């Protein structure tokens, strides 16, 4: 995980843009330190204790890879990298962003219980891009948030997850008291775990900005046709016959829709169903 990065930085104060600066940004547990390396020297610091949101769409069009962070006082930091590979490293940029989430989420205590069991204190742990675990005693893996099949909000601070395993369906309740930690978890999954998009729609109602950003991915005509048939209630095993398509071809479409967060596996490999995100978009009339 890189702790230092060459990037461009722009700060938006109360909706007003400032000049984009060339910076060396350094990541620490307490925040982001920036050292300006263009014609005007200087430094700045952005404390994670003041962080309100991150990873949202920038407030203006930005064609370069970018990452946004909103701090209290209506202060938005936009980090980006240009096209010159001699100056900017896009892979390092993504790794640096992942490192920000590691600092924010790794080791955070939450409450967890299996059905019929008492609450216990467990911890969040990020072990690689897209792999957010709930662990016990910092070692024993209990659940991967990146492999959840279904999720629902039981109350403001309480989420219920269902995970398919060889032994059947397991149900877990997770209680996360701090609102911004709930948001940071969802933002992490949004950026690094596209397979989780299917259930993010259910958990994002508390955060209208995130909810608006969960748009239907671009679909090929055949993907749209298969999804529409499934949303109409056709049994997934009957879809090849209904559409007059080869079974293997339809299963390939299922795989693609799963990757886009619009289908999930339910039990046996060939049994799929639309995710809450797919149903929500259909109900909303999004094309």
Beta strands, then each sheet from edge to edge (+ up, - down):
strand 1: 4-13
strand 2: 16-17
strand 3: 21-27
strand 4: 31-36
strand 5: 42-47
strand 6: 51-54
strand 7: 66-71
strand 8: 75-80
strand 9: 109-114
strand 10: 120-128
strand 11: 131-136
strand 12: 140-144
strand 13: 150-155
strand 14: 158-165
strand 15: 168-175
strand 16: 263-265
strand 17: 272-274
sheet 1: 2+ 1- 3+ 4- 5+
sheet 2: 2+ 1- 8+ 7- 6+
sheet 3: 12+ 11- 10+ 9- 15+ 14- 13+
sheet 4: 16+ 17-
end
